[in-house]
């Protein structure tokens, strides 16, 4: 038999199996010599033969297929992280992405946003719906709270003919192309191409410019860079932006815009003060 270090997948599956509660899976507790589920019980739930599953834990019989690993993950009720781990151990790659619509953010993540007092920041879904933001984002970018949830979409806001997003860009055409390409990459990475089709159809009907850019089939990584806005109240604002993944939430991405100079930071503060003053009226 191979050494333990050569059979990482089998060792991990055996460990997970030993930690499962048979009663929660509907199996009797009597006459069990070891904790957890039996191999044949996992095999039964995964619809594979008990012999083959035993070989898998022992490191025999070759690499499993992605379909079998998926069935084993469901049979053992593994979390998304655990499912990804057995794919990495068994096949050397991550599993195919299954899109799950976002369910909002945790209070802890909202507190992270709120702690960025002069840096506009928001959390978006793979379909680029904004689901959380801080006060600086509301003052500088868009006051998302004033919009219906369906309209809190970056593409919808950017491609509206009357949008102040359009007027605020120094080079709208270039930025629009970048946004469409990054949006395409994000939705594909999240496995959301089918779910986003209705939005794409809507945008194509609303904006000939979006339709033309979408047909170019370009893809870009969001990453980081600089953004230059022209705000009607303060004039130009230069910011550096960075995109972050939210650990444990592959459905969410965090965008943070940092003012590039102290003067830019003062402009952000001015807009925040003006927003608070308006809110008190």
Secondary structure, 3 states (H helix, E strand, C coil): CCCHHHCHHHHHHHHHHHCCCHHHHCCCCCCCCCCCCCHHHHHHHHCCCHHHHHHHHHCCCCCCCHHHHHHHHHHCCCCHHHHHHHHHHHHCCCCCCCCCCCCCCCHHHHHHHHHCCCCCEEEEECCCEEEEECHHHHHHCCCHHHCCHHHCEHHHHHHCCCCHHHHHECCHHHHHHHHHHHHHHHHHHCCCCCCCHHHHHHHHHHCHHHHHHHCCCCCCCCCEEEEEEEECCCEEEEEEEEEEEECCEEEEEEEEEEECCHHHHHHHHHHHHHHHHHHHC
